[in-house]
Amino acid sequence: NIMPYGVFVEIEKGIEGLLHASEISWQKKVINPQEMFKVADVIEVQIINVDKDAKRISLSMKQLEGNPWLEADKKFIVGTQVPGKVRGFTDYGAFIDLGSNLEGMIHVSDMSWTRKVNHPQEILKKGQSIEVMVLAVDPENRKINLGLKQLLPNPWPEIAQKYPIGSEVDSEVVLNSNFGVFVRLENDVEALVYSSEIDKAQAAALKAGDKLRVKIIKVDVEQMKIGVSTRLS
């Protein structure tokens, strides 16, 4: 039988064990057994527990392969560039298959130096082969943090020079939110028009693609943010 939480496996006539979904693979991503198996499939498993009182046998597939996380920090050195394939998404990042039953995650904040990424699918596609930078490896908690933007030099020191405080520039509205208006200054360089720095009626009428003349009032290289105002001198 196949259930959302695992697979019941007949070991011999009249004796069954449960292969729980968490014991199918070392990868942390939730696995749907109903997509992987069908009734009458012949599989190889390892017996990991026998509870005689409860008449339960627990099985595992991943234990047959050995725990890849034991060598993860040696295989993936922090600061190195490695290949991977986009496996799936969550609202805050993308899961990357690194091979050897290991996967890492790129947080949306590590996808672009300048662009505000609202969802990882704005940048990546499922199945896409990419190069990533290893940022951190935590074998105990089975986590590998990866970066995409780290493959490129940090442009913010140059951006700060290009947009000095007090300078005025033309921009394009990207997103109108309840705490301010996000505008594009060039390519992926975005800035925030603080709600206190724009007339409420003007802000309410703005939509994506509208042109807006703004003044640079703050450039934070550490936080990688630009603040602008529509109150021109």
C-alpha angles and dihedrals in degrees: 000000000000122000132175090253099046151317128280108220126196107224094180134340109309095002120100135175133193122242100198117212090243090060097054099079140006090229112105095223112109111257124212106216090198089066094048105042142037131198113280094025111145111225137171117237140169123232107235102169140013118195106189095183094052091035092232132142119194119208136192138195098182093059089065090064098048124240109294091193091072089073099028097106090051094046095045112042118197110253096026127118116237137175123246144160127237106249104174148322145249125186091262102040153345128267113228123202107222096180127244089076091294129122136180136194134236111209115217089245089062096052101078136016093213113015123087101231111204095180131010092235088071086071107023140039129214111262093020117143112226144165117241138182120238107234103170139354122204109177093176093060093031095240133140117183115208135189134208101181091052089073087073130057116264104261096194099097088056092043090054090055093046094052108041119186111274097025119128124223140171115250142179124231112246103170135002110209134172093256098045148318121280113215134184116233096181136339103325097343106117133181137190124237101210114230088239090057099058135056110258094229091049092048093049091055096050122104136177112292096027116133119238133182110220141177123226109239102161137022116182109187093182095051091035094230136132122203120201139181135210089211098101125192 
